[in-house]
Amino acid sequence: MKSNLVPINVFGIAMSIPDEFIKGSHVRRDWVDLRDQSYSPSLSVLSDVMSLDPRLMVDIPSSNLKQPIFGVRDQKATQRCVGYALAALIDIQRSLQWLRSFGGKAPTAAEVDRIRLDIASADMLYRMAFFHDHYPDLSTIQGIEGIRSLRSAIKGFYHHGACLDWPKDTRPSEKGRWQSTSFLPTSPDDEGLFPNVDQAKDARRIGLGAYFRLASVLNHYHAALNDAQAVLCTANIHDGWTRATPDNRGIIAWPPQLGRTGSHAVVLTGYDETGFHVLNSWGAAWGGYKGQAGIGLWDYGDWAQNVIDAWVLRLGVSAPKAFGFLQGERGVKGLSGPVQAGSTPCYELVGHYMHLDDGFHVSSGSYPSFPSSWKRTRNYLLTGVRPGTDPPDPGDTRYRGLLLWIPGSLEGIKATFTQAVARKNRIKGHGLYPYTVFWCNSFVEKSLEVFNIIFESCKSQAGVEAEHLNSLIEERVQGVGRAFWREMEMSAQRAVHGTTDGPSEVHAEAELETVELGYVADLLRGVMELKAELGCEVHLVAEGTGALVVHEMLAAIRRDADRDGASRQYFCNHDPTTLFDSLHLVHPAIGWARAQVFLVPLVQRINETAAPLPHPGDTAPGVEPVSEVKADRPARIYVPSEELEAQLCFGAYGKSLLHLAASAFEDRLPGPGSTPELPTWVPQDFLGMAGMDRKRSLHSALYRLNRLASQKRPGDRVTQTELISDQAIQESIFAAIASMRDPACQTFGGGKVGQDHG
């Protein structure tokens, strides 16, 4: 059967199931994960017999069989049963949604043809499972073609959605489709590792709402089928599966002649007194149970001995504009706070991020990243950016520039990714294309677990209220902390300069040896080229340790600028003063000695060369300029006030994280009266500390954060996480960017500007 769109006559067809379908493991058991949500049956009355909704079945001409209106897939020579089973389940639920939206009326012939054309892509679902296909007993990451599990496919679906397939033996005519090779073996999509822009955009239309793992309890399976009409399932299979044909009434023979021979993924669509109804992916010539092509009967005894895993799923409602709104638990036990939720789907930020760890792209997990991603984004911006200062025409959906955001690394990738998604549409509302660089979150997430162990050890020794607890923590954490901080600095260097070994610090007078171009340097070069070619706006925000990355970016520009004309190789514009239309450093976690090399001079030059702008008044609750001169400058450094800094704590440590870094992580500076014979060392200040108020040279750029929204009363202790997540500074950044334009075009209705790229 070449296509499920073409009716077939299953009679007279010689059944020939390839041996590889039943011999060998084509699906892997899901490992135990206590974070899985278990399915709990409701108390609703169960049907004695259940099968696929008859309204979803249509006649096959020249036979007495029916087949689902979305067709019966034939995976042919592929070993991608996990993707095919999940795609069939999605098709069932989408067809049920279709019936509901049309009042339950039976579809017309034209509507059936459309439904069969708009089926989920099995290959796309299989490929996205690759990013989550990791197991404790595997020493290496599996290749693109390898065994998958149900959980990995479900997580891939959650994070990337599902494209539509192109169930024809021709190449897709729609860019957003992902064609499975069962329809066209030479499909160009078979070479795809990650959705392109059109595919990622269209895949958002089909998303996962809820999913629960089933216990191997018969009643749970029956209840789940009553609730959701389909269950995703894996099983050990045997030679009896090959004999489930219309001639044998579609019954999977039990017991088998040869015993277990492999494993397989299918969809359960119903049950009766004998067993479960199984929708397979071996074509319409398989099955035939109760006249249902592609559906066989799986005996309860066979199920009890050979079932592996099962999940019940519900599709989500497409509501992309609703994401980012935090709903409190109001009305539930009197609580009012953010609801704990799962990780943010990856498709919410596709085309708008780069994810690095130790200088390399993170090509697995929930938020994969590839070198080609930025190239695609840059090519899009060449036509998607419209520079200028006038308000855009109503029909003009292009951006006026780019906002590059480099978060710190103190929160894990899950939280940082969610924050980037939440601000995406706010940035677009200012006519700017948002792009975020995650550069060290995975490493920091693991390292903080070590710090927690040390903190707990210190608490158990000294007690929570001990006066010397902070000093004890500084002493105990110093060895690990210094290694941690060096790795942070090295990660920033590798992100910019590449992964080859290089100098620990790059100064203007350093030897100008050739260095490998890192991914952030490649991004910087692309941004410079866009600025030079289009004259577009470029705004840069760096939070916390993100200042280390900015430092390395400036070092790379300076190194290249110091070369002679013939040896310059990276950047087309060597003046960062004119590159950034605004620069915002939020609690910058960089030592004062290092900051004076590039960052502080850049901030001073940007503010000296820029014309003063009228101050817009209170930029945001709790944020105020340090300087008495009421003029906005395009370079800003946000620091906590001395009162707020004194209220910060980092876990059991009763001071801010920057104090801990200064005391135990970063190199110390020679103290007053220090000599080579009798050296004394003191902690150096960090650029993000409140003490920067004392440096008059920075007053034009300094802005103080006086309080946090989470503080119910003045003087309340606040955590480092609360400081990072507070929205006052972000609102101040957006207000500053808007005030740089004519007041008439500061914002564009607060809505979305620009096409949605990925």
N, C-alpha and C positions, 0 to 999 in steps of 0.2 A: 504494500500500500504506500504510494508515494505521498499522498496528502490526505489528511482527515477531511478535507473539503470535498473529496470525490467519493460518492457512495460506492460501496463495494458489495459484491456477492460473496459471502463467506462460505457458501456451499461449493463443494468441489475443489476447494483450495487445499493443497497438501500441506499440512502443518509441519513446520520444521523450525523448532526452537533451537537457536544456536547453543552449543554446549556451554559456551562461556557465560550464558545467562544463569545457569544453575550450578556451575562449577567455579568455585572461588568466591571470596568475600568481596562484595561490591558495596558494602555499607559497614560501618564500624559501630559497635555498641557505645552508647552515651555513658561516659563516666559519671559516677555519683558526684553531684554538686548540691550541697545543702542550700544553695541560694535559689534553686529551682522552685517555682511555685507549683504545688501539687493540686491536681484537680479534685474538687469535692463535689460529689453528686448532690443534686437538689432533691427535694421531696416530691417533685412532680410525678404524676402517674406515668409509667413507662408503657409504650406500645408493645403488644405481644410480638408483632412482626413489623419490621421496618425495612424499607428499601429506598433507593434514590427516588426523589420526587418524580412521579410519572410525567409531570409537565416538563421535566428536563430530558425526556426521552423522545426520540423521533424515529420513524420507521426507516429501515434500510431497504431500498427497493429490491425487488426480486428475492426477498427472503422473508422469513417470519420473525426476524430479529429486530430489535430496536437498539439504538446507540445514543449516548448522551449528546445533547445538542452542541456541546463544545468539542465533540469528537473523541476518539480513543487514540491516544498517542502510541507510536511505535518507535521505541528507542533504538531499534535496529542494532548496529554493531557497537554502539556506545555503551559505556559502563557507568552511566550517569543517572542511575535509578533514583537517587536521592532528590535530584533536581526535578525529575519527571513526576515523582510522587507529589512533591510539594506543589508543582505547577498544576497538577490535576485537582488538588484540594482547593487551590486558589480559584480555579475555574468553576468548581462547584459552588463556592460561596458567592462569587461574582454573578453567576447565573441565578442564584436564589435572590440576590439583591435586585437583579434585573426584574424578576417576577414580581417582587414586592413593589418596585417603582411603577410598574405597569398594571397594578391592580390584580395580579395573578392570572392575567389572560394568557392563553397559549400563544407562543410566538408564531408569526407568519413565516413563510418560506424565506422571504428576504431577510427577516430578522435572524433566523437561524443561520443563514450564511454569514451575517455580520458577527454573530456571537462566535462562530467557529473561526473567524478570522482574527478576532480579538482575544486570543488565548494568551496566558502567561508564558514567558520564555523559560523553558526548562534549563537550557544551557546557561542563561544568565544567573538563575538561582543557584545552579551548581558551581559556577565560577565564584560567586560571592561567598559561598561557603568556605572557599579556600582560606580566606583571611582569618577564619575562626577555627580551623581544623587542626588543633594542637592537642596532644595527649601526653600524659606523664611518661609513657613507655617509649615515646619516639624521640630519638636523639637528634633528629633533624626535622626541619619543616617539610611537609609533604609538597610535592610539586603540583602544578596546575592540574595535571591528570593524576588523581590518586583517590583513595577511599575517603568518603565523607561520612559524617554522622548526621542524625536528624537535628541535633542541637546546633551544629555548625551551620546547617542550611537555614534553620529558623533565625539564628542570629544574623546571618548574612541578609536574609529577607528584611529583618527589622531595621538594619542599618542602611540598606541600599534600595529598598522597595523592589518592585518587579517591573521590568519592561514587558511590552507585548512581543510575542513571537511573530514570525512571518511564515505561516504554515503553507508555503508554496515551494515549488522547485525552481524559483527565480530569485534573484537578489532583491532585498527589501527596497521598496519605493519610498518608505518613510524613514527618516533619519533616526527617530527615537526608538525604533524596534531593534531587538537583539535576536537574530535568527538562529535557531537550533540546527545543528548539522544533520539531524534526522530528516529534515526537510530539504536541505541542500548541503551535501558533504563538503563542498568548497565554499561555504558561506564565509564572507570576510569577517564576520563576528567571531569565528572560531579562534582568531588570533588575538582577540581582545582580552585583556587581563582586568580591565576596570572600565566602567561606563564612560563613554565620551559625554560631551556637554549635553547633546540632545537626548541621549539615553538616560542620563542621570536626572534630567528635568522631567521626562515622561514617566520615569520609574516612581516618582513621588506620588503619582495618582493611585497606585496600588500599594497600600502600606499595611503593616501588621498592627492589629489593635491589642489583642491579648493572647497569651499562650500558656498552657498548663501541661505539666507532665502527668501522665496516667500511671497509676499503680496497676500491676498485673492482677486486677480483680475483675471478674466477669461483670459484676453489676456496674462497676465504674465505666467499663466500655459501653455497656448498653445505655447508661445515662448520658454519656458524652455524645453518643450518636443521636440521641433524642434532642440534646441541646444544640448541637452544631452540624448535624447531618453528615459529618465526615471526620475521620480520625486518621492522622498520619502514623504509619506503623512500619516497623522493621521486623523481619522474621528469618529464621533459618529455613531454607527451602530444600526440596528434594526432587527426585524424578517424577513424583506424582503431579507436580506443577505442570510438567510438559504435556500431561494427558488431559488437562482441563480444556476441552474443546467443545464446540456445539454438538459434535457427535456423541460425546460423553456427558451431555447435559451441563457442561461447564463445572463439573465437580472435581476438585483437587483430590486425587486418589489418596486415601489414607487407610491403612499404613502403607508406606512406600516400599518399593522393592530394593532400593539401594541405600536408603538412609539419608542423612543430611549430606548435602553436597556443596552448599554455599549459603549466602545471605542476600537479602533483597529488601527494597523499600516499596511499599504499596500504600493505597488509601482504602480504608474501610468505609463502605457506603451504606451498610445496613446489616440486618441479622434476621434469623428466624429460629425455629426450634432446633435446627441442625447445626448451624454455624454462622460465621460472618460472611458478608458479601464483600469481595475484594475487587477493587478497580485496579487493573494492572497496566503496564506500559509496553505490552508485547503485541499491540495491534488488535484490531477488531476481530481477527480470526481466532483469537484466544478467548476463553470464557464461554459465554452463552447461557449462563445460569438464569433460569426463568425468562429466557428470551432476551437477555441483556448482553449485547456484544461487549467484549472487553472486561466483563465482570464474572468472576468465578465464586464458588462456594468453598470456604475454608472451615473444615470441620473443627468443632470445639476441642476435640481431643488433640488434633494437630496444633491448634492455637495454644493450648495449655503447655505443650511440650516445647514449642518452637518460637513463641513470641519473644522478641528482644526488647524493643522500646516502643512507646507510643506517646503522641502529643495531640492535644486538641487545641485548635486555633480559631480565632475570629479576626476577620479583616477590620481595619480601622476606617473611620470616616475621614475623608480628605479635608483637612482644615489647616492649611499651612500658615494662615494669618494668625491663628490662635496660639501658635507656639511662642514660648518666651514669657507668657503670663503665668505668674506663680499664684496658685490658688491656695488660700489658707484653709485650715481644718475647722473653720468656724462652724459651730453647731455640733461638733463632735467632742463631747466631754468638756466643753468650754474652752477648747484650745484654739489658738490662732497662730499659725506658723506655716512655713512652706511644707508642702507634702513631699514625702520621700518618693522619688520616681526612679525608673530605670535610666540607663544611659541615653543620651540624646542621639537620635539616628544620624548616621554619617551623611545621608543625602541632604540634610539641612544646610550643610556647609560645603558641599562639593563645588570645586572651582574657586573657593575662597580661602584656602588654607594650604600650608606646607607643614608636614609633621616630620621632624628630625629627632634623632637620638644619637649622640656622639658623632655628629656630623653626617650621618647616613639617613636616608629616607627610611621611615618605618613602614615596611611593605606588608605587614600583617596586623591582625587585631581589629578592633572596632573602627579605627580611623587611619586606614592605610594611605600612604603618600608615595608618589613616584616622580622621578625627574621630569617626565613629560608633562606633569600637571601644570607647572608654572609656564611652560612654553605655550600650552593651549590657552592659558589665561592671558598671557601677553599678546598672543595673536588676536584674541577676542577684543582686548582693550584697544588695539590699533584702529578698530572700526567702531568700538563701543564707547569711546570717549569723545566728548565734544567740549574742547576748552572754550573759555570765554567767561565774561562776568554778567552778561545779561540773563534774565530768567529764561529758562528753556521754553520753547513752544510747547503747547499742550500735547502735540503728537510726537515730540522728540523724546525718546526714551534713553538717550545716551547719558553717560556720566560726564561730569566736568573734571574729574580727577580721581586720585587713589588715596585711600587712607590705609597705611601700613601699620599694623598693630603687633607688637612683640610682647607677649605676656611674660610675667615672671614664671618661676618654676616651682613655687612652694605648694601649689595645689596639683593634684593629679590631673591627667589629661582629660578625664571625664568631666570634672568641674570646670576646667579651663575651656574645654570645647563648648560646654553648655553656655558659658558666659559669652563666647564669641558669637554663637547663634543668636542669643538674646539681643545683642547690640547690632546685628547685621542690618536689619531693616531701619534702625535709627540712623545708621551711617548712610544708607541709601537715601533716606529722607533728606539728607544734606547734599544730594547729588554726587556722592563719592562712592567709589567701588571699594568695599571692604576686603582686606586680605590680611590674614593672621598667620604668623610664624610660630608654631610650637616647636621648641628646639631642645628641651631637656627635661620635660615633665616625667617621662617614664623612669629615668634614673633617679630623680629626686623623690618620686613616689616610693620607690623601694628603699632609698636611704633614710627617709623619715621614720620608717619602721625601726631602724637601728637606734635612732635618737630617742624614740619613745621608750625603748628598753632601758637605755641609760638613764633617762629621766625617772622612770619608775624605780630603778635601783637606788637613785639618789633620794627619792621620796621615802622609800622604805628604810633608808639609813638615818636620814636627818629629820624626817617628819615634814608634813606640808607647811607648817607654820614656822619652821626653823629660820632664824635670821641668816644663817650661812648657807641656805639651800641654793641660792643663785650662784654663789662662789663655788660650791661643790659641783654643781652642774657644769660651770665653765671649766673647772679643772678636769673633770671626768670626760667631757666630750671633746676636749682639745685635740687629741690624737685623731679620732675619727673625723672631727669637724674640719681639721686642716686638710685631710685627704679629700673630704667631701667638697670643700671649697676649691681646691686645685682642680678637681674633676669638673666642677662647674665652669671654671675659667677655661679649661681645656676644651670643653664642649662648645663654648662660645667661639673659641679660636677655630676649631674644626668646622663649625658651621659656616664660617666665613672664608677661612684660608685653605680649607680642604683637610683631608684625613692623613696627609703625610706629616711626619714629625717636623715641628717647627720651633722657633724660639718661644720661650715662655712669656715674653712680653715684646711687643712690637712698638718701638719708639721711632720718632722721625729720623734719628741718626742711625738706626739699625742698618746692618748690611743689606743691600738690595738684591738678595738672591731671589731666584724665581721660585714662586710657590704655586701649589696647585689651587685651582679655582674651586672654592667651596660653593655649596648650593645657595647660601644666603648672598654670597658675592655675585653669583649669577643672577639672582633676583635683583640685587642692587644695580647691576649693570643694565638689566632690562628696564628698571624704573628710570634710570638716567636716560636711556635711549627714548623712552616714551616722553619724558620731559623735554628732551632736545627736539624730537620730531613734532610733537603736538603742542608743546607749551602748556601742558595740563597742570593742574594742581597736584602736589604731593605733600601729604601730611604724615607725620611719624609719631606714634605713641609707643613708649617703652615702659613697662611696669616692672618694678623690683629688679631682679637679676637680668631682665631684658636689657638693662643699661650696659651690661657686659658685651652683649651682641652689638649694640650700637657703637661701643668703643672699638670693637674689632672692625666694624664696617668703616669707621673713620680712619683706622690704621691702614686698611687696605687701600683706601683712596689716597692717603698721604704717600704710601709706599710707591704707588703707581705714578703719582704726580712727580715724585723725586727722580724717576727714571728719565733718561734722555728720550727724545722724541721717537727714535727708532725702536726702543725697547718697551715703550708703553703698550700694554696688551689687553687691559681689562675694561677700562672705563672711558666713556666718551665725554664726560663732564667731570672735572676734578675739583669743583668748588662746592662743598656741601652747604655753604652759606646760601647759595642760590638754588640748591636742589630742593630743600624742604621749605614749603610755604609756612609750616608751623611745626614745632618740635615740642613734645610733651613728655617729660620724665616723671613718672609717678612713683614716689618712694624709691628712688633709684638705689639699688643695693650694689654700690661700687665704691671702693675706698677712695678717700680724698686724693691720695698720691696718684693713683691711676686716673682719676677723673680730671686732674689738672693737665694731663697730656693732650687730650683731644676734646673731651666733652665740655668742660668749663670754657675754654677759649671759643668753641663753636657757639655756645649759648650767648656769650658776650658779643661775638661778632654779629650774630643774627639780630639781636636786640638793638645793637648800635646802628646797624645799617637800615633797619626798618623804620618807617615813619610812624610816629605815635598815633594810636587810634583812640577815639573816645571810649572811655570805660563804660561798659554796659550796666554798671551798678552791681548788685549782688549777683555773682555768677552762679552760685548754687548754695543751698543751705549748708552752713558750716565751712565754706571755703572763702578766703579773703586774701587779697594781695598783701605782701609784707611791706612793699614800698608805699610810701605816702603819695607818690606821684600817681594820679589816677589816669593811667594810660596803659592799655593792653599792649603787650609785646608778643611776637609770634613764638618765642621760646620760653617755656615755662618749666619750673621744677616744683613739684608738689611735695610738701613735707608736712608731718604732723606738728601741731603746736606743742610746746613743752608740756602743757598740762595733759594733752591727749597722749603724748609719748609716755608719760609717767604712768598712764593707766593701762598700757598695753602689756600683754603677757603672751608667751609662746609655750603652750603646754604647761608643764610644771614650772617653767622658767618665768620668774616674775617680772621680766623686762621684755623689751621688744626683740624681735629676731635680729635686727641690725645691731643692737647692743651685744647679742650673743656672738654674731659674726665678727664684730670688732674686737671682742675680748678673747675669742677662742679659735676663730677661723682664719682671719686675714693676718698678713704680716704686720708686725708692730713697727713703729717709727722710733728713731732715737729721741729720748726724752731730754728735757732741759739739763744742761751740764754734762751730757753724755760725752765720753771720750773713748777712743779705741782701747785704751788700757782698762777703763772702768765704764763699760757701756751700761746704759739704762734704757729700757724700752717701755713705751706707752702705747695703748691702743690708738689707732688712727680713726678719725671721724669718717662716717659714710655720707655720701652726697644726699641721701634721703633722710638724714637725721634732723631733728629740730634745731640742733646747734648751728646749722647753716645760717640761721638768722644773724649770727655774729659776723658773717663774712659780707661786708658791705658791697663787694664787687658783684654779688649775686642778687642783690635786692630787686633789681628790675625784673628778675625771672621767678623769684620765690613766691609761692602761694601756700598759705597755711590751711590745713584742715583742722578745725577746732573741735568738732564733735562728730559722732557717728549716729546714724539713725537708730541703731540697735541699743543705744544707751537710754534707758528709761529715766535715769536720774543723773544729774551731774556727778562726776567722780566714779561712776560705775566702771569696774574693770572690763576690758574688752580684749578679745583674742585677735591674733594675727589674721586669722581667716575673716573675721568680721571687718577688719581694716581693709583687706583686699576686696571684699565683696561690696563694700559701701558704695552707693551710687553717686554721692555728691561730686567727687572728682570727675567722674565720667560726664556728668551733666555740665560741669564747668568746661571740660574739653569741647563738648559740642557747642556750647555757647560762644567759646572763644573762636572756633572755626567759623561759626555763623557771623560773628561780629567783624570778621575780616572782609566781608563783602558789604555791598550797599544794603542798608536796612530793608530795602524793598525786596531784596532777593536773599535774605538770610536763610529762610527755609522755604520749602516748596510744598506747603500743605501738610508737612509732617508725614507724608506717605512715602510710597515706594517710588524711587526714581531709577530708571535704568532697567534694561532687560535683566531677567533673572538668569544669570550664567551659572548653570550647574546646581 
